[in-house]
Amino acid sequence: MPLAKKYEDLTSSDESAIADKNSPLTLTTNVVVDRIFSGDPEMADEGGKRVSRSENGQHIKKMSVNSALGPSVMIENKSGGDNELICEASEVRIGVLETMGAMISVQSEQGPEEILITKAVKVTESVEGKKGSYDEIGLALDKANKMALGSTVMRIIELFEVRLAFLVPFHVLFFLFLWTMVQTMIAPNEGPPDNFNIPAQIDEELKAISRSRAYNTKEFYAILERYVMDQKIEVACRAQNGAIRFCTRCACIKPDRCHHCSTCGRCFLKYDHHCPWINVCIRFNNYKFFVQFVGYAWLLSVFIFSTIFPFFITFWDAKISNVCRILVTFLFVLMFLLGLSLTFFLTCHLYLISKNRTSLEVIVGPPVFTYGEDKHAFDLGIRRNFHEVFGTVKWKWFFPLFSSQGDAVRFERREEVQAAAEEICE
């Protein structure tokens, strides 16, 4: 004779549903709604009636797929009645029905019926004579849970609210990612001011000296020193030999932290590096946009990785096509590697911002002054260093709108700030 089972709502506060690991458990029957169990001989119920999905008629097995502390769902008997299901099985599991939103067909006393799963349920009556301990049934429960997880996750993601929760943040991050990338690429390419450019007459004189067999570096740099004094140009950074920094290819005096890019063939203010991925120099005018670009790329990769992770851990058990398996695996690995590399890259640039240094100053060497090298010369403290790049208007920190401070020709130095502070104290 079939055993009639009545299902009741289960909530996390139901203390009676909590399994005691140290006490024997009474095994109960349950209905598992999961395509993964279809045709699996190892999970078959000997002598029991089978439950099938209404959309494809595939047979599934009647067993529990979760512990009693699973998510709350309820069975609704769409044909009316007392929400009673008739099932009979020789092998049963303890637990709760986990699948949500699935339309299934069951065989009841009244014949085939359709039911919609909207909340989790538990079986309130036990099967006589079926008892066991927690350890004995633990492995079977774990196996069933793993197999059911794939289709459960996929059904949850099919819900409109869940899709909306995925799509809205993705498109917001993707828009900010594209916006910051475009701003990084189209930012104005401002070079040294006009008064830093050597007149043609002086440039020819310098070239003649450099071509001479009796090349005199003192004479060469004396001309530059004289020009700097005549034009009242302020430069603190010097070459390794202590002379004025001069670009022979651009024929200009280099402002502080200005460098020549061999790829672009010109000098840029506060030069950081040349980015091969977007083929543009990272400099004063676009450094903020570049950091935002890297930051939003990192957030986007982390978001995609997080949303694809449930698929990745369950796709071996879920019934999906081989093409989907390949795409899920490729996207998962790609986002993992991209997120890992961007984590390192973003961390490095945030550290450089906190110290007010550039990538070139770290790789090539610290700036040189009349008193020697000083890698902390422009370090004004984390807060002021951050404001120098992102500005003081907080809402602009998150959008690629230019808000960097200064003119990129002259930079405040730590010793100047300390001297000014000492004067105020005196």
Summary of the structure (lengths in Angstrom):
residues: 426
radius of gyration: 35.3
end to end distance: 99.9
largest distance: 114.0
contacts: 1244
relative contact order: 0.09
helix: 43%
strand: 15%
